[in-house]
Amino acid sequence: MDELEQAERSLWEALRSREIDGAASLLRDDFLITTAGWLAEPVGKDAWLDAFRERMTLADFDFTLIATRRYGDAAVVICESSQTGTHDGAPFAMTFRYTDVWVSDGGEWRLAVRHASAS
């Protein structure tokens, strides 16, 4: 398995198992995300993880890597994930597409920017 695919899977597994500190360790301190509408504007690492902790559960997911492009110490990953869980207490089942920008910090990939959209 490619190291970027493993980084993506590790993030999803940490979120599913509610290991917020584990998820945080995979994000850069200057991380920025635009969600598929459940947060009104782009937010940083702490705001996203706090909102996830308070408003979401991820019961299950599948993950498909669509494309990866590397540019030195940066890489763009496009992936898709079908997910089930709860959002604000209501069950959901949706598929999302992500464009992720990963940066290698001392040989460890950290997610810098994520754009999510509903598929």
C-alpha positions as CSV (number, residue, x, y, z in Angstrom):
1,M,0.0,0.0,0.0
2,D,1.3,3.5,-0.9
3,E,2.3,5.6,2.0
4,L,-0.2,8.3,1.1
5,E,-3.0,5.8,0.9
6,Q,-1.9,4.5,4.3
7,A,-2.0,8.1,5.7
8,E,-5.5,8.6,4.3
9,R,-6.7,5.3,5.8
10,S,-5.1,6.1,9.1
11,L,-7.0,9.3,9.3
12,W,-10.3,7.6,8.5
13,E,-9.7,4.9,11.1
14,A,-8.8,7.4,13.8
15,L,-12.0,9.4,13.1
16,R,-14.1,6.2,13.0
17,S,-12.7,5.0,16.4
18,R,-12.9,8.5,17.8
19,E,-9.2,8.7,18.4
20,I,-9.2,12.5,18.0
21,D,-5.6,12.9,19.2
22,G,-4.5,10.3,16.6
23,A,-6.4,12.2,13.9
24,A,-4.8,15.4,15.1
25,S,-1.3,14.0,14.8
26,L,-2.0,13.4,11.1
27,L,-2.9,17.1,10.5
28,R,-0.5,20.0,10.1
29,D,-1.0,22.8,12.7
30,D,-2.0,25.1,9.8
31,F,-4.6,22.6,8.5
32,L,-7.6,24.0,6.7
33,I,-10.8,22.3,5.6
34,T,-13.9,23.1,3.6
35,T,-16.6,20.6,4.4
36,A,-19.4,19.3,2.3
37,G,-21.7,21.9,3.9
38,W,-21.9,20.9,7.6
39,L,-19.6,23.7,8.5
40,A,-20.4,27.1,7.0
41,E,-16.9,28.2,6.2
42,P,-13.3,26.9,6.0
43,V,-12.0,26.1,9.5
44,G,-8.7,25.1,11.0
45,K,-7.5,21.9,12.8
46,D,-8.9,22.5,16.3
47,A,-12.3,23.9,15.1
48,W,-12.8,20.9,12.7
49,L,-11.8,18.3,15.3
50,D,-14.0,19.9,17.9
51,A,-17.0,20.0,15.6
52,F,-16.4,16.4,14.6
53,R,-16.2,15.3,18.2
54,E,-19.4,17.2,19.1
55,R,-21.5,16.7,16.0
56,M,-20.4,13.5,14.2
57,T,-19.9,9.8,14.6
58,L,-18.5,7.7,11.8
59,A,-19.8,4.2,12.1
60,D,-18.3,2.8,8.9
61,F,-16.6,3.9,5.7
62,D,-15.1,2.6,2.6
63,F,-12.3,4.4,0.8
64,T,-11.2,4.5,-2.8
65,L,-8.1,6.2,-3.9
66,I,-8.8,7.9,-7.3
67,A,-5.5,9.7,-8.0
68,T,-2.3,10.8,-6.4
69,R,0.2,13.4,-7.7
70,R,3.5,14.1,-5.9
71,Y,5.4,17.3,-6.1
72,G,8.5,17.0,-4.0
73,D,7.5,17.3,-0.4
74,A,3.8,17.9,-1.3
75,A,1.2,15.6,-2.8
76,V,-2.4,15.9,-3.9
77,V,-4.7,12.9,-3.2
78,I,-8.2,12.7,-4.7
79,C,-10.3,10.0,-3.0
80,E,-13.9,9.0,-2.4
81,S,-15.5,7.6,0.7
82,S,-18.9,6.2,1.3
83,Q,-19.8,6.7,5.0
84,T,-22.5,5.9,7.5
85,G,-22.8,7.5,10.9
86,T,-24.7,10.3,12.7
87,H,-24.6,14.0,12.2
88,D,-26.2,16.2,14.9
89,G,-27.9,13.0,16.2
90,A,-29.5,12.0,12.9
91,P,-28.3,9.0,10.9
92,F,-26.6,9.6,7.6
93,A,-25.3,7.5,4.7
94,M,-23.5,9.5,2.0
95,T,-20.6,9.4,-0.4
96,F,-18.0,12.2,-0.4
97,R,-15.2,13.2,-2.7
98,Y,-12.0,14.7,-1.2
99,T,-9.1,16.6,-2.6
100,D,-6.4,16.5,0.0
101,V,-3.0,18.2,0.0
102,W,-0.4,16.3,2.1
103,V,3.0,17.7,3.0
104,S,6.0,15.6,4.1
105,D,7.3,17.0,7.4
106,G,10.6,15.2,8.1
107,G,9.4,12.1,6.3
108,E,6.0,12.0,7.9
109,W,3.0,12.9,5.7
110,R,0.6,15.4,7.4
111,L,-2.6,16.7,5.9
112,A,-2.4,20.4,5.1
113,V,-5.7,21.2,3.2
114,R,-8.9,19.2,2.6
115,H,-11.8,20.1,0.3
116,A,-14.8,17.9,0.7
117,S,-17.9,17.7,-1.5
118,A,-20.9,15.4,-1.7
119,S,-20.8,13.0,-4.6
